[in-house]
Each structure stands twice: as structure tokens, then as C-alpha cells.
Amino acid sequence: MSTPQSGLFALGTASHAYLEFDARRPEAPVELVGAVAALREPRTTIGGVNLVVGFRPELWRELVPEEAPREVEGFNRDIVGPDGYTMPATQHDAVLWISGSAYDVVFDMAREAIGALEAAASVAEESSSWPYRHDRDLTGFIDGSENPSLIEAPEFAVIPDGIPGAGGTILLLQKWSHDADAWEALPVARQEQVIGRTKDESVELDDKPAESHVARTDQDEFGKIFRRNMPYGTVTEHGTMFVGFSAQQRPLTAMLENMAGLTDGIRDELTVYTTALTGAYYFVPSTQDLRRWGAME
């Protein structure tokens, strides 16, 4: 039986770092995969760190075609809506998602990982995240109201046994910048119409507009995913790291296309106040497949 990387479901961590890497020698992907797979979390019971690693789908498939999900591809093209609204493609070769109880342990682990990968890869994108008011994003709304429970999550997020890539998952990672001044200038009632939920209790509106965020990303229509979103940034530059996992790529891409208005010309109104800065898909292998590559180092 193939098992997913344990950090996928390690809820409650207070600090996060997302490091995206490009291979120094694209013609030799085995160097990058071997170096990443050889990374290990500290073995402690207090102040521990969770490490989740993933790879550009095409890169993983080149090395392990029999253990790669079919037809999964990187975020290789911008998503452009009918009005010109764009979600940029900023695909890289590998990602490390480090999470822990406090930022010092995450910081130290991130530095160690960058040093360990120095010969094989260079850092292309770095972001740090932290919780805001327990379970809210920086719009002030609860994030993840439709998330499946931890008991249900593997059913939607993990590729089942008997299928190439079993035990792995597909990660969509995006950084969304918030226009906080414009958002906070809206009355709460108007914010609720944009989101499609009440702000205090996160109750879905019966009369939510077709352009509301909830309507444009309806998981009953596109399929359930497992989200680990977190706020990121500084006081002056901040937003949301979208961290979505799925056993299939289509629910993720369908949501993005619907947000951009590609399906019916209706754009997600939340995108008036948030801007996608990055976009990448990564295949996150099972612990067994990852261990096999780490043993080669």
C-alpha cells in the first residue's frame, strides 16, 4: 500500500515556508530529484518540522514513467479570461513546503534545505506564511469551509492504489496578492456578496450572486479538493497562498478556468480585489517512491 507524505494532513501548524526551485542542470533531472528526496525532517518530539516535497509533473514522469499520473502537466500556460484577466503560469521544477510549530524551526530547516540543494537547484520563489485569527484569511473570512475532514480528505486528495502515482497527490500552488484598501472599503454586506458567505459564521448565502467566489468555485460541481491555504506577506504586501491538493488535476484547473470566466464569461468577483502572482502544479510522490530516490543519494 502506498502512503502519502505525512505533512499533507498535519493541520494546526503555525508557520510555513514555500520554496520553489529550478534545476541547475535541466538535462540531468535525476540530480535534482535525488537531492530533494534525500532531505529529512529533524527527528524530535518537540518543535518538529513537517516537510512535503513535489516535482514538476513532466520532470517526475521523465524519470519514473510507471509511477507518474497520466496526463498531469505543469502550469505551463497563462489562464486568460475573455476580458483579459490573467492568472500567470510560473512553473518551476520542485517545491518544498515546510511547516512547523514556530517560525524559527521552519527558518532553520529552510536554510538547511537550500544549502543541501545548492549544487542541484537554485531558489526561484520563496514565501512565508502564518495563521490569521485562527482560521481566517486576510479578507477576514473563514478559509476552507468546504474542506473535507481529515478522515475524508485522502479520498479526494490521494491517488488510490492500482493507479500510476498511487499514494501521491497533485498540488496547485498560487500566491494571491490582496488589495486590502479596496476590500476593506466595502461594507460587510457587499463583501459577503463577493464571497458568497456570511463573514462571521461562514454560512453560504441562499441568494449568492453567480459571480461570487463560492459560486465560481463550487466543489459540488467541480469535485472536492483538500486545501491548506495560509496568509502570507508583510503589513504592506500580503495575501493568500493557495495550497490545493487533489487526486486528479481536472478539478483544480476547472475551478481556475471558471474563476477567470472561460466557461460562461462570468468572472469571479473576488479577483477584482485579489491578483494571482504565481501559478504552478507539482506532483507530490508517495513516501515509498520518494524514499527510493533518497536512497540513491
N, C-alpha and C positions, 0 to 999 in steps of 0.2 A: 504494500500500500504506500502511495506517495503522499508525503505530508507537506503542507505549505510552510513557508518561513514564519516562525512564531511571532515576529514583531508585527505582522499584519493585523493581528487581533489584540494587541497589547494596549487596550484602552486605558485612559487615565494618566498618561504621561504628560508632564508639564512643559517640556522643552523639546524642540525638534530642529533638525537641520537637514536640508535637502541639498545634496551636492551632485551636479551633473558633470560628466567627464567626456572628453573626446580622446580617442586613441592617438598616441603619438605616431604609431605606425599603422595606419588603416589596413595595410596589406597583410598584417600579421595579427588578426583579432585574437588568436589564442593567447597572446601575451597579456592582453587586457583582461580577458575572461579569467585566466588563471590567477592573475594578481588580485582581482576583485574577489574571486571565490575563496582565496586564501585568508581574507580578512576574518578576524574573530572578535566577538564582544568580550569585554572583561568578565572573568568568572568570579563574580562577587554576589553576595546576597543582599547587600545594602548599596544603594546608589548605582544600581545596574544600568546597563545600556542595551537597547534593542537595535539591531542592525538588519535592515532589509535592503537587498541589492537586486538590481534588474538591468537588462540589456536591451539595446535597440533590437527589435524583433528580427530584422534581416541578419544582423550580426550573429545572434544566437542560432538562427536557422542554418547559417553557413557552416557552423561548427558541429551542431547536433541536430541534423535534419530529422532524425527519427523521434526526437524528444522536443520538437518545436510545434506549437499550434499552427495549423494550416491557415494560410490567407491572412494572418495578422501582419500588419505593416506599421512602420513608424508614422509619425505625424509629419509627412513629407511635403504636404501642400497646404497653403493657407486655406481656411474656410472663409469664403467671401459671400455675404448675403446679397440679395437683389438691390439693396440700397447702398452697397459698397462697404458695409460694416465688415471688418476683418478680424478673424481670430488667427494670429500668426503661427506658422509652423517653425519651431526652433528645436528640432530633433537633435539629440546628442547620442553618444554611444553607450553610456552606462549611467546609472543613478545609484546613489547611496542615500537611504533615508535613515537617519539616526535619531532615536528618541530616548528620553530618559527622565529621571525624577527631577533633575535640576540642570541648568544650562552649563554649569562647569564641567560635568561629566560628558555632556554632549560635545562641548567645545574641545575638550581634550581628545575624545575619540575621533572627532572630525580631523583634527590636526594630525593625529597618528595615521589615519586612513590616507589623507592626502600625501603624507610622507611615504607611506608604503607603496602607493601607486605612482610615485613620481616618475619612475623610469618608463612606465607603460601608458600613462594618461595625464592630461592636463585638465584643471578645473575650468569648465566653461560657464557654469552658472551656480550661484550659491545663495541660499535663502535660509533665514532662521525664523522659527515660529514659536508661539506661546498661546496658552488659552486666554480667553477674554470672558469675564463674568460667567465662568463655569462652562457654559455650553453655547455661547452666542458668538456670531461673527461680528465684524466691525460695523455692520449695518444696525446692530442691536437686536437682530432676530436670532432665534434658536436655529442652529445649523444641524441638519441631519435628522429632521423629524420623521422622515420616511425610511431611515436606515433600518435594515433588518437587525434583529437581536444577534448577539454573539453565537447563539445556538443555531440560528438560521443562516447567518452570514456565509459560511463555507458553501452552502448550496448554490448561492448566487455568484460568489467571488472566486471559487476554486475550480479549476478544470478537473472533472471527475476521472477516476481510473478507467483505463481502457481507451483513452483518447490521447493523441500526441500532446505532450506538455502536461500530463496529469500531475496534480499537486501544485502546479504553478498558477499564476494569475496574470491578467493584463492590467497594467497601471496607466491611467491617464493623469498626467501631472501638468497643471497650469497655474501660473501666477496671475491673479486678477487685481489690478490696482483700483482703489475706490476714490471717487470724487466726494470726499467727506463733506465738504462745504455745501455742494449742491444737494446731496442726500439729506443732510440734517436741516436744510432749509424747508424741506417738505413737511407738512403736517403729518402726524402719525397715521391718520386715516388714509392719506394718499400713499404713504409708504406701504401700508397694508394692501392697498390695491395693486401696487407694483409687485409685491412679493406674492400675494395671493393667500396670506395667512395673517392671523392676528399677531400683534407684536409681543404681547405679554405671555399668552398661553400657547401660541403656535397652532391655533385651530384653523383648519383650512376653510376659506370663505366659500359659502354656497354660491355667491354671485361673483366669483373671481373673474376678472377680465381674461379674454383669450390671449392677451399679450403679457399676462402676469407670469412671473418666473415659475410658479408652481404649475401653471397650465402648460408652459412650454417644455417643462422637464418631467412630465407626468410618468412616473415609473410603472404605473399600471398599463401604460401604452407602450413604452419602450423596453421595459424589462427592469427588474431590480438590480441595483448595484450596491456595493458597500463603500461608504465614503469615510475618509479620515481627514476632512478639511480642517485647516487651522488658520488663524490670523497670522500675518507676517508684517515685518517692517518696523519703521520708526514713527515718531509722532507726526512728522511731516509727510512721509511717504509710506503708505501702508495699504493693506488689502487682505485678500484671501488666497491661500494656497489650496487649490482644488486637488484633492488626492482621492481618486476614484478607482476602485478595483472591480473587475468583472471577469467571469469565466469566458465571456465572449466579447469581441470588440464592438460588435454592432450596436448594442445598447448605448455605449459611450459615444460613438460617432453620430448615432441618430439624434441623441439629445443636443449635441453641439450644432448639428445642421438645423434642427428645429429652433434652437435659440437664435440662430442667425437669420431665420425666415426662409430657408431654402425650400421647405416643404409647401408652404402656403402663402409666403410673402409677409407673414406676421412675425416681427422681430420681438424677442424677449425685452420687455421694457427695462429690466434691471441693467441691461447693457448700456443704457443711457448714462448710468451712474457708475458703472464698472467697466474697465478696459482690460482685455486679455493681453498680457505682455509676453507670455511664453506658451508653448504647447508641445508636448512630447508624449509618445506612447513607449512603454517599456514592458518587456516580458520578464516577470519575476519567477524564476525557476523554483521547483520544489527543493527542499533541503537535501534530498538524496542526489539530485542532479548537480546541485551546487557543490556538495561535498566531493563528488567525483572529480570535479575540476580543481577544487582546492588541494586535493591530494597530489595533483600533478606538479604543484609548485615546489 
